[in-house]
């Protein structure tokens, strides 16, 4: 989850789920012909991290022009996501021979025990 505050200079100061703060440029949408005509200007704005650009063709987003640092952050997020799903796949494989109904029954029993124990501590 990302929390952002928008400032007048069109940059968002954000905090990611890890509590790290960073500035993020606002996103601007333009059509393909404008992107062609103003390519140099667009690259400068993106390079200076003033904006991110979504390029549309006939009203359909077809590409994005983002700062290199954003691409680096996206790559890192994709790696982290792949790792989380790898762990889920390992858990799924460990229970592959157990019927889904049995897993659900045991999970519900475990949740009930945890909730009972938590409730006992809170009283």
Backbone bond lengths (Angstrom), bond angles and torsions (degrees), N, CA, C in turn:
res aa  C-N    CA-C-N  psi(-1)  N-CA   C-N-CA  omega(-1)  CA-C   N-CA-C  phi
1 X - - - 1.436 - - 1.521 108.39 -
2 X 1.315 116.64 141.65 1.455 121.87 -178.63 1.525 108.37 -123.94
3 X 1.329 116.50 131.73 1.456 122.49 177.21 1.512 107.90 -110.23
4 X 1.327 118.13 128.84 1.459 121.55 -174.91 1.521 111.30 -130.73
5 X 1.332 115.08 148.90 1.455 122.87 172.23 1.515 107.15 -118.69
6 X 1.331 118.38 129.83 1.455 122.18 -177.15 1.527 108.86 -94.65
7 X 1.330 115.68 131.00 1.452 122.62 177.75 1.529 109.58 -110.06
8 X 1.320 116.97 163.25 1.458 122.04 -176.36 1.517 112.92 -61.91
9 X 1.316 118.86 -25.98 1.462 119.92 -178.47 1.528 112.43 -81.85
10 X 1.306 117.08 14.52 1.466 124.28 175.57 1.524 113.29 63.30
11 X 1.312 116.48 37.47 1.460 121.89 173.09 1.511 106.58 -127.28
12 X 1.308 116.59 139.27 1.455 120.83 178.55 1.522 108.73 -101.79
13 X 1.338 116.80 132.08 1.450 121.31 169.81 1.515 105.70 -92.37
14 X 1.333 116.54 122.65 1.451 121.60 -171.14 1.518 111.26 -122.82
15 X 1.334 114.74 158.44 1.453 122.03 171.94 1.514 106.32 -127.83
16 X 1.336 116.55 124.93 1.460 118.90 179.92 1.525 109.87 -85.19
17 X 1.317 116.95 179.31 1.463 121.79 -176.90 1.518 112.13 -60.38
18 X 1.330 117.94 -26.07 1.460 121.89 178.89 1.519 113.09 -83.28
19 X 1.345 117.37 0.91 1.451 121.02 179.00 1.519 114.20 84.87
20 X 1.335 117.01 2.81 1.458 120.57 -179.96 1.517 109.58 -80.63
21 X 1.333 116.38 136.76 1.457 120.90 179.50 1.522 110.51 -96.48
22 X 1.325 115.72 144.61 1.457 121.11 175.13 1.515 108.24 -158.17
23 X 1.332 115.83 157.88 1.466 120.78 176.71 1.512 108.82 -96.28
24 X 1.312 115.30 142.88 1.454 120.87 -178.79 1.513 108.49 -131.98
25 X 1.319 117.51 128.20 1.465 119.48 179.36 1.528 111.47 -68.86
26 X 1.317 114.86 156.26 1.458 120.54 176.91 1.534 108.84 -73.95
27 X 1.319 115.45 161.08 1.461 120.61 179.96 1.521 110.05 -101.58
28 X 1.326 115.14 134.60 1.463 122.39 178.77 1.526 107.46 -119.49
29 X 1.311 116.86 138.68 1.460 121.61 178.46 1.524 109.26 -107.76
30 X 1.345 115.50 131.42 1.466 121.02 178.14 1.516 109.07 -136.55
31 X 1.331 116.38 162.54 1.464 119.00 177.74 1.537 109.76 -90.80
32 X 1.308 115.96 167.73 1.461 122.35 -175.26 1.527 111.74 -59.37
33 X 1.312 117.53 -42.96 1.470 119.15 -177.34 1.525 111.24 -64.70
34 X 1.323 117.95 -38.35 1.465 121.12 176.22 1.525 110.06 -64.95
35 X 1.325 116.47 -40.04 1.472 120.20 178.64 1.520 110.43 -60.60
36 X 1.321 117.74 -41.50 1.469 121.24 178.41 1.530 111.13 -64.44
37 X 1.318 115.41 -46.81 1.464 120.53 -175.94 1.527 112.76 -67.68
38 X 1.331 117.36 -34.18 1.457 121.31 -173.39 1.525 112.62 -115.13
39 X 1.340 117.06 27.85 1.455 122.20 -174.11 1.532 112.96 -52.11
40 X 1.313 117.72 -49.30 1.467 121.61 -177.73 1.525 111.21 -63.01
41 X 1.322 116.33 -44.57 1.469 121.60 178.87 1.529 110.53 -62.68
42 X 1.316 116.18 -42.32 1.469 121.28 179.69 1.524 110.36 -62.53
43 X 1.329 116.43 -47.50 1.468 119.51 -179.97 1.523 111.68 -59.90
44 X 1.328 116.84 -40.08 1.464 119.88 178.26 1.525 111.51 -63.39
45 X 1.330 116.74 -43.88 1.464 120.01 179.36 1.526 111.35 -63.41
46 X 1.317 116.46 -40.40 1.467 120.63 179.13 1.522 109.70 -69.12
47 X 1.331 116.95 -44.36 1.461 121.34 179.70 1.522 110.79 -59.10
48 X 1.310 117.09 -40.32 1.459 121.50 179.97 1.532 111.86 -79.62
49 X 1.320 115.73 4.33 1.461 124.12 179.19 1.524 112.28 56.49
50 X 1.328 115.57 36.85 1.460 120.89 175.08 1.528 110.89 -86.08
51 X 1.310 116.73 -25.93 1.461 119.51 -176.20 1.525 110.69 -157.90
52 X 1.303 114.26 162.71 1.462 123.70 166.47 1.522 104.21 -115.76
53 X 1.307 115.80 147.73 1.463 119.60 -175.66 1.527 109.79 -119.43
54 X 1.322 116.00 131.23 1.459 121.83 169.77 1.522 105.19 -106.83
55 X 1.322 116.27 123.73 1.463 121.67 -179.35 1.529 108.23 -98.93
56 X 1.327 114.84 126.64 1.462 120.63 -179.86 1.522 111.15 -111.78
57 X 1.312 115.13 147.05 1.460 122.31 173.25 1.525 105.92 -124.75
58 X 1.310 116.31 119.01 1.473 122.16 -176.53 1.532 110.97 55.12
59 X 1.328 116.27 37.69 1.464 121.14 177.63 1.520 115.08 80.07
60 X 1.332 117.18 3.56 1.474 121.10 -178.94 1.522 108.92 -109.01
61 X 1.343 118.32 125.31 1.468 119.93 177.94 1.531 110.50 -62.80
62 X 1.341 116.27 125.65 1.470 120.32 -178.05 1.523 112.88 -119.18
63 X 1.343 117.26 -18.40 1.462 119.71 -178.12 1.521 109.22 -160.82
64 X 1.323 114.43 164.26 1.467 120.66 175.03 1.518 108.52 -134.81
65 X 1.311 114.85 143.71 1.460 120.72 175.90 1.529 105.25 -116.42
66 X 1.320 115.78 115.16 1.463 121.12 -174.67 1.522 110.04 -129.57
67 X 1.339 117.71 158.34 1.458 119.65 175.62 1.532 111.12 -61.74
68 X 1.312 116.12 150.14 1.466 121.35 -179.44 1.531 111.00 -57.70
69 X 1.327 116.75 -34.84 1.474 120.52 179.13 1.530 111.22 -63.42
70 X 1.336 117.10 -35.83 1.462 120.63 176.68 1.528 110.88 -65.25
71 X 1.324 116.31 -40.42 1.460 119.95 178.18 1.525 110.29 -63.38
72 X 1.314 116.00 -40.80 1.463 121.05 177.82 1.542 110.26 -60.64
73 X 1.343 116.11 -44.06 1.471 121.10 178.84 1.520 110.51 -64.79
74 X 1.332 117.83 -40.40 1.457 121.98 177.99 1.528 110.87 -62.53
75 X 1.322 116.52 -44.39 1.472 120.11 177.20 1.522 111.13 -58.11
76 X 1.338 117.23 -42.60 1.458 121.44 179.59 1.526 110.95 -64.42
77 X 1.320 116.72 -43.34 1.466 120.09 178.12 1.527 111.80 -62.25
78 X 1.332 116.76 -39.35 1.466 120.26 178.13 1.529 111.13 -64.54
79 X 1.331 116.97 -38.99 1.469 120.40 177.42 1.524 110.57 -64.40
80 X 1.336 116.80 -43.60 1.460 120.64 179.42 1.527 110.96 -63.84
81 X 1.326 116.29 -41.03 1.468 120.83 178.64 1.529 110.65 -63.25
82 X 1.321 116.33 -43.73 1.469 120.41 179.22 1.527 110.43 -60.79
83 X 1.325 117.61 -39.09 1.461 121.54 178.90 1.531 110.78 -65.03
84 X 1.333 116.89 -43.07 1.475 119.45 178.96 1.523 110.71 -63.07
85 X 1.322 117.26 -41.94 1.460 119.61 179.28 1.518 111.75 -69.32
86 X 1.332 117.39 -31.58 1.463 120.13 175.93 1.528 109.89 -61.37
87 X 1.310 116.61 -42.38 1.465 121.11 178.66 1.528 110.35 -63.89
88 X 1.327 117.04 -43.21 1.466 120.14 177.46 1.530 111.41 -61.98
89 X 1.328 116.80 -39.24 1.464 120.43 177.61 1.526 111.19 -63.43
90 X 1.338 117.07 -37.66 1.468 120.81 177.89 1.528 110.72 -64.99
91 X 1.330 116.87 -41.54 1.466 120.56 178.42 1.530 109.42 -64.88
92 X 1.318 116.11 -44.05 1.467 120.78 178.90 1.530 110.56 -59.42
93 X 1.319 117.07 -42.90 1.466 121.09 -179.78 1.533 111.18 -64.77
94 X 1.338 116.69 -35.27 1.468 120.40 -179.38 1.531 111.70 -65.36
95 X 1.328 117.07 -26.04 1.464 121.12 -177.57 1.527 112.78 -111.24
96 X 1.315 117.73 18.43 1.464 121.04 -173.07 1.526 113.74 -62.87
97 X 1.339 118.52 -28.49 1.465 121.42 -177.55 1.524 113.21 -92.24
98 X 1.320 117.09 1.98 1.465 120.95 -178.61 1.529 108.40 -101.46
99 X 1.329 116.41 129.20 1.472 119.30 -179.61 1.533 111.30 -59.83
100 X 1.316 114.89 144.88 1.465 120.82 -177.48 1.526 111.81 -58.10
101 X 1.316 116.85 -38.72 1.474 120.76 179.78 1.529 110.59 -61.70
102 X 1.311 116.86 -39.22 1.467 121.00 179.20 1.526 110.90 -66.96
103 X 1.312 116.75 -41.95 1.475 120.86 178.01 1.518 110.00 -61.87
104 X 1.330 116.85 -44.30 1.457 120.62 179.85 1.526 111.19 -63.57
105 X 1.331 116.94 -42.01 1.465 121.61 179.33 1.534 110.55 -61.49
106 X 1.321 117.30 -47.38 1.470 121.39 -179.83 1.527 111.82 -67.16
107 X 1.327 116.80 -36.93 1.465 120.89 178.08 1.525 110.02 -64.45
108 X 1.322 117.12 -44.22 1.463 121.05 178.86 1.525 111.42 -62.42
109 X 1.336 116.72 -39.73 1.473 119.70 177.57 1.527 110.87 -64.38
110 X 1.316 116.74 -42.86 1.468 120.84 179.94 1.531 110.47 -64.41
111 X 1.328 117.08 -42.99 1.457 120.61 178.34 1.523 111.31 -61.99
112 X 1.315 116.90 -40.55 1.463 121.28 179.17 1.525 110.44 -61.96
113 X 1.355 117.06 -43.24 1.479 120.97 178.37 1.526 110.83 -62.88
114 X 1.322 116.80 -44.44 1.462 120.31 -179.76 1.523 110.25 -62.82
115 X 1.310 116.95 -43.99 1.472 120.55 -179.41 1.527 111.15 -65.05
116 X 1.323 116.95 -37.46 1.465 120.42 177.70 1.539 109.65 -65.97
117 X 1.313 116.64 -44.03 1.467 120.14 179.69 1.516 111.40 -66.18
118 X 1.313 117.28 -40.75 1.463 121.13 178.96 1.522 109.62 -65.27
119 X 1.327 117.47 -43.55 1.451 121.49 179.31 1.516 111.92 -62.64
120 X 1.342 117.31 -36.83 1.465 121.86 179.32 1.522 110.14 -66.03
121 X 1.315 118.25 -37.96 1.478 121.88 -179.78 1.514 111.87 -71.22
122 X 1.340 116.91 -34.28 1.462 120.55 -175.93 1.515 111.88 -74.69
123 X 1.327 118.10 -21.06 1.484 120.99 -177.03 1.495 111.67 -79.56
